[in-house]
Each structure stands twice: as structure tokens, then as C-alpha cells.
Amino acid sequence: MTAIRSVCVYCGSSLGESQIYTAQAQILGRRLAENGIRLIYGGGRIGLMGVIADAAMKAGGEVVGIIPNHLHDWEVGHTGLTELHVVDSMHTRKRMMVDMSDAFIAMPGGVGTLDEFFEVVTWRQLKLHDKPIIVLNTEDYWHPLLALVEAVIERGFARRTTSNLFTVVDDAEAVVAALLAEPAPERPATPSRI
């Protein structure tokens, strides 16, 4: 197993309608820090993004935010991080997040989280990377997403192996163990191909 030193977490810039999402973000931020895993995320100070960053920092972790300048200018950029990269576009942000990470976690979030999740899953399917992808299915939040993926497979638009491209866990306490249980990558990422 290649060591997991940095993990990209995709999550909402809102808190959602349940306190459990906030609690799970706090747990995950702490667990990453306690295990010496650097958090790479979208650089915001609001929503679940701010919660996980604050929790990781409070636990002594290293947190790297990457935010496009137009979002930073709306005053949502987190200024209390280990590093904050202000970049020119969403595309640059997503590329840097992928390049800096050894694995990915999708927490509850909105359409931006969906976009990021499907991009890294697609890139893994295309063998542009072989980094672990974890779906944190807090209170069955991602049940509709998982049902959609299953429908795509059943209707012949994806292979059955598509569901092997990511691992689903129900609780933040299980995320680090799931990351460490992932098999070693078949090949290293090739940034120039992504």
C-alpha cells in the first residue's frame, strides 16, 4: 500500500439540514489530523468545508485549501490554514486538488461535490489515476447517488466493475480504516494525462 499522506475531501459549502453532517465533518477532520494525514480541500471557511478544516487544524493537522479567486473575493476563503492557494479558475482548483492528494473522500455536499466526485471516479475508470475514493454516506445521504450508479450499470451504460471504483462507508470513524484497507495503486498518477 502506498502511504496515504494527503486526502482531498469534497463537501458542501453549506451545513445541510442535520447536525449529524457537522458532527461527522468534525470527526473526520480530527481523525485525519490524528493519523498524520494532510487535508486538501476547497479552501472555504463556510459550511462543511469550514467545519472539517477547523476540526483538522484544532487537532494539530495540516490543512491546504485551494480556492478560485472569484470565491475568495466573496470573502469565503479560509485564512487560518496551513496553506491557502488562491487560483485562477475552478479547473485549476480541481487539478491541484487531484495532484496534491493520495485519495479522495466525498462527504455530503451539493452539485459541486457531485461534479468533483464524478470527475475523479471517471478518471479512475480511465486509468488516469488509481487513488482510493471513499463515499461517506452519512445517514444515507448518498443513497440516491448510489442508486443512480446502479441504474446506469443495469441499463448497460457502465460495467459492473464501475461500482468497484469507490468504497462506501456510513460513518466518519470508518473512513481512515477504509483508506488504509485499499489495495496499492496499479500505477502512479500521471498529472499530464489528467
matplotlib code that plots the C-alpha trace (Angstrom):
import matplotlib.pyplot as plt

x = [0.0, 1.3, 1.2, -1.8, -0.2, -2.8, -6.5, -8.8, -12.2, -15.1, -18.0, -20.7, -20.2, -23.5, -24.1, -27.2, -30.3, -29.0, -26.4, -25.1, -23.3, -21.4, -20.6, -19.3, -17.2, -15.7, -14.9, -13.3, -11.2, -9.9, -9.2, -7.3, -5.1, -4.6, -3.4, -1.0, -3.0, -2.9, -6.4, -6.7, -10.0, -11.7, -10.4, -13.7, -14.4, -18.2, -20.4, -18.9, -15.7, -15.1, -16.1, -13.7, -10.8, -11.3, -11.5, -8.3, -6.4, -7.7, -6.4, -2.9, -3.3, -2.0, -4.7, -4.3, -7.1, -7.4, -9.9, -10.6, -10.1, -13.7, -14.8, -12.0, -13.2, -16.6, -14.9, -15.4, -11.7, -10.4, -7.5, -6.5, -5.0, -1.5, -1.6, -4.2, -3.7, -5.8, -6.0, -7.4, -10.3, -12.4, -10.4, -7.1, -8.5, -9.7, -6.5, -4.4, -6.6, -6.1, -2.4, -1.8, -3.9, -3.3, -7.0, -10.4, -13.4, -16.9, -18.9, -22.4, -22.5, -24.2, -23.7, -20.1, -19.4, -21.1, -19.0, -15.8, -16.8, -17.8, -14.7, -12.3, -14.3, -14.3, -10.5, -10.0, -12.1, -10.0, -6.8, -5.6, -5.1, -5.7, -6.1, -8.7, -12.1, -14.3, -18.0, -19.0, -22.7, -23.8, -27.4, -27.8, -27.2, -25.7, -28.4, -29.9, -26.4, -25.6, -29.0, -28.2, -24.9, -26.6, -29.2, -26.5, -24.9, -28.2, -29.1, -25.9, -24.1, -21.4, -19.7, -20.4, -16.9, -17.8, -19.1, -15.6, -14.1, -15.2, -15.8, -18.9, -18.7, -21.5, -19.6, -16.6, -15.0, -14.6, -13.0, -9.3, -9.6, -11.3, -8.4, -5.8, -7.6, -7.5, -5.1, -2.0, -2.4, -1.8, 0.0, 1.0, -1.0, 0.3, -0.7, 0.0, -2.7, -5.4]
y = [0.0, 3.4, 5.6, 8.0, 11.3, 13.7, 13.3, 15.5, 15.9, 17.2, 18.5, 21.2, 24.9, 24.7, 22.8, 20.9, 20.3, 17.9, 18.5, 15.0, 16.3, 18.9, 16.3, 13.8, 16.6, 17.4, 13.7, 13.2, 16.4, 15.1, 11.6, 12.8, 15.0, 12.3, 9.9, 12.5, 12.8, 16.2, 17.6, 19.0, 20.8, 23.7, 26.4, 27.8, 28.9, 28.3, 25.1, 21.7, 22.9, 25.3, 22.7, 20.0, 22.5, 23.9, 20.5, 19.3, 22.5, 22.3, 18.7, 19.8, 18.7, 20.2, 21.8, 23.0, 25.0, 25.7, 28.3, 30.2, 34.0, 34.8, 32.8, 34.1, 37.6, 36.8, 36.6, 32.8, 31.9, 30.5, 32.5, 30.2, 27.3, 25.8, 26.9, 28.7, 28.7, 31.3, 30.2, 31.5, 29.0, 26.1, 23.9, 24.9, 24.2, 20.8, 19.9, 21.0, 19.1, 15.9, 16.3, 17.0, 14.1, 10.4, 9.6, 11.3, 11.4, 12.6, 13.9, 15.3, 18.3, 19.8, 19.9, 20.9, 17.9, 15.7, 17.3, 16.6, 13.1, 12.0, 13.6, 11.6, 8.4, 8.8, 9.5, 6.3, 4.4, 5.7, 4.7, 8.3, 7.6, 4.7, 6.6, 5.4, 7.1, 6.9, 7.9, 9.0, 8.0, 9.9, 9.0, 7.5, 11.0, 9.4, 6.7, 8.4, 8.7, 5.0, 4.1, 6.2, 4.5, 1.1, 2.2, 3.2, -0.2, -2.1, -0.2, -1.1, 2.3, 1.2, -2.0, -3.8, -3.0, 0.7, 0.2, -1.1, 2.3, 3.7, 2.4, 3.4, 3.9, 5.0, 6.8, 9.1, 6.9, 4.2, 6.4, 6.1, 2.3, 2.2, 4.3, 2.0, -1.1, 0.0, -2.0, -0.4, 1.6, -0.3, 2.7, 6.1, 9.1, 10.9, 14.5, 15.4, 12.9, 14.4]
z = [0.0, -0.9, 2.1, 2.3, 3.3, 1.8, 1.3, -0.7, 0.9, -1.3, 0.8, 1.0, 1.4, 3.4, 6.6, 5.4, 7.4, 10.0, 12.8, 12.1, 9.0, 11.1, 13.7, 11.0, 9.5, 12.9, 13.5, 10.0, 10.4, 13.8, 12.6, 9.6, 11.8, 14.4, 11.7, 10.2, 7.0, 5.4, 4.4, 0.9, 0.3, -1.5, 0.8, 2.1, 5.7, 5.4, 5.5, 6.0, 4.3, 7.2, 9.8, 8.6, 8.1, 11.6, 13.2, 11.5, 12.4, 16.0, 16.2, 15.1, 11.5, 8.3, 6.1, 2.5, 0.9, -2.8, -3.8, -7.1, -6.8, -7.5, -4.5, -2.3, -3.3, -2.0, 1.4, 1.8, 1.7, 5.0, 6.3, 9.2, 7.3, 6.9, 3.3, 1.1, -2.6, -4.5, -8.1, -11.4, -12.0, -10.8, -13.3, -11.8, -8.3, -9.2, -10.9, -8.0, -5.5, -7.5, -8.0, -4.3, -3.0, -2.4, -2.0, -2.1, 0.2, -0.8, 2.1, 1.8, -0.5, -3.4, -7.2, -6.8, -4.7, -7.3, -10.1, -8.2, -7.3, -10.8, -12.2, -10.0, -10.5, -14.3, -14.2, -12.2, -14.6, -17.5, -15.5, -15.3, -11.6, -9.2, -5.9, -3.4, -3.4, -0.3, -0.2, 3.3, 3.2, 6.4, 7.2, 3.7, 2.2, -0.9, -1.3, -4.4, -6.0, -5.4, -6.8, -9.9, -10.4, -10.1, -12.7, -15.1, -14.7, -15.0, -18.2, -19.9, -19.8, -17.4, -16.5, -13.2, -12.2, -12.0, -8.5, -7.5, -8.3, -4.9, -1.4, 0.7, 4.4, 6.7, 9.5, 9.7, 12.2, 9.5, 6.8, 7.8, 8.1, 4.7, 3.2, 4.7, 3.5, -0.1, -2.3, -3.6, -6.8, -10.0, -11.5, -10.2, -11.3, -14.4, -14.0, -17.6, -18.7, -16.4]

ax = plt.figure().add_subplot(projection="3d")
ax.plot(x, y, z, "-o")
ax.set_aspect("equal")
plt.show()
